[in-house]
Amino acid sequence: MNKGFQLTKKQERVLNFIRRRIGERHPPTIREIGEELGFKSTGTVRDYLNALIRKGLVRRMNSKSRGIELTERASFNKIPIIGTIMAGSPNLAYEEIQGYVDVDDLYLGRFSFDDVFALRVKGDSMVDAGILEGDIAIIKKRPDAQNNDIVAALLDNNEVTLKRLRSKSGKHHLEAANVNYPPIFEEFKVIGKLLTVVRKY
């Protein structure tokens, strides 16, 4: 992910409060942000807002007391597409943000903005599961999964792949949904579970 997008814990708290209040259709004032987060000085709040502005996450309309807005990059109802995931031979997944998926079209229910990300599928190893090259895979961040779940897995060489998790005699391996690809028995770590796939026509 683009390093410019990474936030300190306090910056993230400020951003999440702004997201929540905008979600309630009542953008916060500088004073309200200070009161919520325990900042004694409005100057401190302005410093945090300026940091978020520099990172391209919020913008301010100076003529309005409730003139704080989220940019598309920080919108609470958009999932960032952070790169490409191989559904073929494994490859590095994490790159700079490539776009966004609007969650209003996904019907996923409630989840934390910070717990979900999207990856663009490359390759044909999951075609028998209905996952095609160019699809957008919506991934729920989690370190574990159940047998037969489709997961994003981090391999020993820091490459990421989209495969079905298989368990046999207490041992796990990754399996393609295409007979032309062999199972993967090397060491791996589950980094997320597939929630759904978005396909643009």
SULKAKA-V859168 format. One line per field, one symbol per residue. ss: DSSP state (H for helix, E for strand, L for the rest). psi: psi as a letter, one per 30 degrees, with the letter a starting at -180 (. if undefined). burial: 1 if it has 16 or more other ideal C-beta (glycine too) atoms within 10 Angstrom, else 0. A space follows every 10 residues. Layout:
ss=???
psi=???
burial=???
This chain:
ss=LLHHHLLLHH HHHHHHHHHH HHHLLLLLLH HHHHHHHLLL LHHHHHHHHH HHHHLLLEEE LLLLLLLEEE LHHHLLLEEE EEEEEELLLL ELLEEEEEEE EEHHHLLLLL LLHHHEEEEE EELLLLHHHL LLLLLEEEEE ELLLLLLLLE EEEEELLLLE EEEEEEEELL EEEEELLLLL LLLELLLEEE EEEEEEEELL L
psi=kkfffkllee eeeeeeeeee eefghiklle eeeeeeggkf kfeeeeeeee eeeeggellk jffkfhgklk leegkfgkkk jgakkkibkl lkejalkfal kjffgfhfak lkefgklkkk kklgfgefgg jlkfljkjkj klglllkfkk lkkklfgglk ljlkkkkkhg kklkklhkff klljflklkk flkkelkkkk .
burial=0000001000 1011100110 1100001111 0111010010 0001110110 1100101100 0000000101 0001100111 1111111101 1010000000 1010010000 0010011111 1111110010 1000111111 0000100001 1111100011 1111100000 0101111100 1001000101 1111101100 0
